[in-house]
């Protein structure tokens, strides 16, 4: 083979390698841009401010998945209702992509709008379920919606296929809620969502969370919930603030072993107890 032939072959190989490298770089840049878009869309739909009320302390944390486009399904929300009570919600849309983020926005907006008409948690979920079914989407969402009276410390809660909540009191008691709940939103029409009432006492904490916080390949759900209960119990007895507990819980999500969204909303109360 001549020297010229060898040189030509080498030049052609370098040209092909350069083209493949440029193509791979362009695809990586496009993927990065899509991930950034999904994260920005998700964060833009979460509330910027939390409601303020006497005795009430709220803290939230959210971490997006950072693998591919696995972002967009989880949300939290907290807002003041017309009668002065506080609406709280947390949930998870099926799927973790831009479509899930958009659907999450519809669910969150629907919950807020319907809660302004009726704050009763079971009715809010039932009406949101019918609303989502009317949209004709193939997606569905799990959700917990609560109505809190900060003066009395009374929480009214309804669940739609979502994880139970975690609670802890300042006198050392803690556990997981055991309310009945109903099916996820957007699957079947005419579903009831039972309401359970809880008493939040001085120094106590109530934790709403998504499964990315407590479940994954490295951690079964029961173990993850037990870990959350332990953290909440320690925080309540030690008199930690809700922000410290929220930070500790979101840090614990690193142990679940997968790249899923994780969201947590912590409710705390101080001042004299007032029994309803």
Helices and strands as residue ranges (DSSP letters): H 3-45, E 56-63, E 74-80, E 86-93, H 98-115, H 121-135, E 141-149, E 154-160, E 166-168, E 174-176, E 196-199, E 205-209, G 211-213, H 221-238, H 242-252, G 253-255, E 262-269
